[in-house]
């Protein structure tokens, strides 16, 4: 039986006020099936961008092949491990993000409706979003821009990274919703009236005009 406590990783986070961290993993001259990421879990969610080579990641025992240019999303609290698929170099960037990064969005109703359910684990993104819908790849440039900011660390880069990661997650959530695969809030954002006369903002004197127009 796995000792989950022993497999917990106390992930290094340099700035507690902005809890994200970039890890650039460069594994050289790997053999097929050689481990490139040890078995562990953490409470943060993780974004992995494969830069070179290919790998097989097991996330909660389910296998995912990842090749150069592809992105996977690892939910917080899941066991994950990685192995080289082929001989050669395997390079990948890993961005670890704690949901506390977006704590100041909790009073934003749009965030709470569309993004918070994913951050809180009530809904999960697909591990390989692009396999579900290629439109997801349109948001990957935001992730690459965030990685570049973390590499260079110009003044106030934390704010730029935060905004790009939030836009990335919002975009991924939007694709999921537009596809009809999920409804994170389990309700419609608005209540739709059957006809104009049911809209409270309409003065009673005008309701009859709208009704007449609707009936021709």
TIPA-843251 format. One record per atom (N, C-alpha, C): x, y, z; residue in one letter. Coordinates in steps of 0.05 Angstrom, whole numbers, plus 5000, padded with zeros to 4 digits. Each point is the difference from the previous one (the first is absolute). Layout:
<sites>
XYZa...
</sites>
This chain:
<sites>
501749765000x498350245000x501850255000x499250204983x501650244999x499750175025x502250115009x500050185023x499750294989x497650104998x499450254988x501450235015x500349985026x501350205015x502950034992x501349774996x502850004991x500450104972x497949974983x500250094973x499250294996x499250145021x499350284998x502550174996x499950184980x502350184995x499450275011x501950105016x499950275011x501250184979x498550084980x501050144976x501150275008x502450064989x501250265005x498450224985x499350205016x498650244989x501650245010x501350154982x501850215009x498550245011x497750074989x498550245009x497349915011x499750005026x497549905012x497650194992x500650254995x497850184993x499049954972x501649874983x499249934973x500949714996x498449815010x500849725001x499949854973x502050054984x500549844976x503049964998x500849804985x502949944998x500549864973x502250084987x500849884975x502349805006x499749764989x502149805001x500749924971x502450044992x500849934973x501749745001x498849794992x501149735002x501449924974x502649945002x501549934976x501449735005x498849794989x501049735004x501549924974x502649955002x501649944977x500649704997x500249924975x500849724993x498449805016x497450034999x498349815014x499649744984x499549795015x499249754987x497049975001x498949854982x497149965000x499149885027x497950115011x498849915025x501650095025x502050174996x501550105023x498450235012x500150015027x498350195014x501150294996x498250184994x500750284997x498650175021x498049885015x498650145021x499149805020x501150025025x499449805020x497150015009x499149785011x497249985009x499650185024x498050184998x499450185022x497350134996x499150155019x497650174998x500450255016x498550204994x500050255015x497250134997x499550195017x497350134999x499750204978x502250084987x499950194978x499249864974x498950164981x499649884973x502550074984x500449854979x502650024985x499550004970x501450184986x499950024971x502649914989x500149814983x502549904988x499950054970x502250124990x500450054972x502449844991x499549814982x502249844989x501550164979x502650035005x501750164983x501549834979x500949765009x501649834982x499649715008x499949834980x499649725006x497149935006x499749775013x497349905006x500149855026x497749995013x499949875027x497249885004x500049815019x497549885009x499650075029x497850155005x499450085027x497649835010x500249905024x497849875013x498850195021x497550064997x498750195018x497649855013x500349955026x498049825013x499749744985x502349894992x500249734987x499150004971x499050224989x499250014972x502350114983x500749864978x502350084984x499350224979x501950184996x499750214980x502750044986x500049964974x502450054984x500150304993x502350125003x500450294995x502450044983x499650154978x502250044982x500650304998x502350074987x500950274999x497850194990x499650225015x498050204993x497349955014x499649775012x497549955013x500050095029x497650045011x499650105027x498249815015x500649945025x498249855017x499550165025x497649955012x499350135025x499649785021x501650015021x499849805022x498550135023x497749885007x498450115022x501549985027x499450185018x501249985027x499049755014x501849895016x499349765016x500149744985x501050004975x500249754985x502849895000x500349745003x502649874997x500950014971x502550084995x500950004973x503049934998x500749884978x502849904995x500450014970x502550024991x500650024972x502449834991x499849904975x502149834989x500650094971x502549974992x500750064972x498749794982x498950094978x498849814981x502249884981x501950174993x502149914981x502750075011x502049914987x502850075007x500550294991x501750145016x500750274992x499350205023x500150254993x499550225019x497050045004x499350065025x497250065007x500150265015x498950214989x499950265012x497150095004x499450095024x497350105005x500050215022x498250204997x499750205020x497549945016x500250045026x497849955018x499450255016x497550084999x499150245015x498049905021x500950035025x498349925023x498650245010x497449985004x498350235008x498249925023x500050165021x498149955022x497650184995x497649905006x497650154995x499950265016x501650025021x500150255016x501050244984x501349944977x500950224983x497750184992x497649894998x497750154990x498050065022x501050015025x498150055022x498650274999x501350204987x498850264999x497950024978x499549774986x497849994980x497549895012x500149935025x497749865012x497450165001x500350274998x497650175000x499150074971x501449884981x499350044972x498049784992x497550074994x498049794994x500649834975x501350134981x500749854975x502249795006x502050085016x502049815008x498849785016x498350075019x498749795017x498349814984x498850104979x498349824984x501649824981x502150114987x501349854979x502749885007x501650135017x502749915005x500249865027x498750115021x500349895027x499349715002x497949904986x499449715002x502349824993x501750094980x502349844993x502250025021x500450245010x502150045021x499349855025x497549985006x499149865025x499749704997x500449904975x499849714996x497249904996x498050184998x497349904995x499649914972x501650114982x500149924972x502949984992x500749824982x502749974991x500350064971x502250144993x500650024972x500949734989x499649954974x501349764989x503050015003x501249785005x503050005003x501350094974x498949924977x501050094974x497850164987x499750255006x497850164989x499750004970x502350004986x499950024971x498949754987x500049775014x498849764989x497050025001x498950165018x497150045002x499150214980x501650214997x499350214981x502550154993x500750014974x502450134992x500050305004x497650125006x499850285006x501650075024x500549815018x501650055024x502850094994x501149914978x502750084993x500350304995x497850134994x500150294996x500750155025x499849875023x500650135025x502849935010x501349814987x502749915010x502150214998x499650204982x502050224998x500150155027x497850015014x500050135026x501849865020x499949744999x501849845017x502950044993x500650004975x502850054991x500950285008x498250194998x500850285008x500450015031x498449855015x500449995029x502649885007x500849784986x502549875005x502350194994x499850154978x502150194993x500350225022x497850095011x500150205022x501449885024x499449755006x501249875023x503049954996x500849964975x502849964994x501550275004x499050214989x501450264999x499650155026x497749975013x499450145025x500550305000x498750144981x500250295000x498450115023x500350265006x498450125022x497049944998x498849925022x497149955001x499249774982x501849824994x499349774982x497949835013x499849995026x498049845014x497150074991x499650274997x497350094991x499449914972x502050014983x499649924972x499449704998x501649845015x499649715000x497249945011x499250135021x497449955012x497750064980x500250224986x497950074981x499949814976x502449914991x500049814977x499049735008x500749915024x499049735009x497050015004x499050225011x497150025004x498650014973x501150144981x498850014973x500149734987x502149855004x500349734989x497849825012x499750005026x498049835013x497150084991x499650274998x497450094991x499449914972x502050014983x499649914972x499549704998x501449855016x499649715000x497149935010x499250155021x497349955010x497950084979x500550214986x498150094979x499649794978x502349884992x499849794979x498349775010x500549925026x498549785011x497050065001x499350255007x497250075002x498750024973x501450134981x498950034973x499649734986x501649805008x499749734989x497749865013x499050105022x497849875015x500949775017x502649975004x501049775016x499550055030x500150265008x499750055029x498350265003x498850035023x498850255009x501050045028x502350145003x501350015027x498150105022x498350194994x498350115021x497449855003x499549824982x497549845000x497550174998x500350244989x497750174995x500650204977x498050114989x500450204979x500850265012x501750164987x500850255011x497850215001x497949964984x497850195000x497449844998x497850135008x497349894996x498850124975x499149834982x499050094975x497050015000x498950224991x497150035000x498849884974x497549915002x498749884977x499350224980x499050235010x499450224982x500650265014x500050224986x500750265011x498350085024x497549924999x498150085021x500849905028x501749795001x500849895025x502550135012x501150194986x502450145010x499150215019x500949995026x499050195020x500750294994x502150044985x500950284994x498050154982x498349844986x498250134981x497650125015x499450244995x497750135013x497549874989x498049965018x497549864991x498750134976x500450264997x498750144977x501349914974x502549925002x501549924975x499649704994x499349855020x499949714996x498049934978x497750144999x498149944979x501050064972x501750204998x501250074974x501849774991x501749895018x501749784993x498449764992x497949955015x498349764995x498750034972x499150244994x498850044974x502049964977x502450105005x502149974980x500749714995x500049855022x500749714998x498049844985x497450085002x497949854987x499550104972x501550204992x499850094972x497950214997x
</sites>
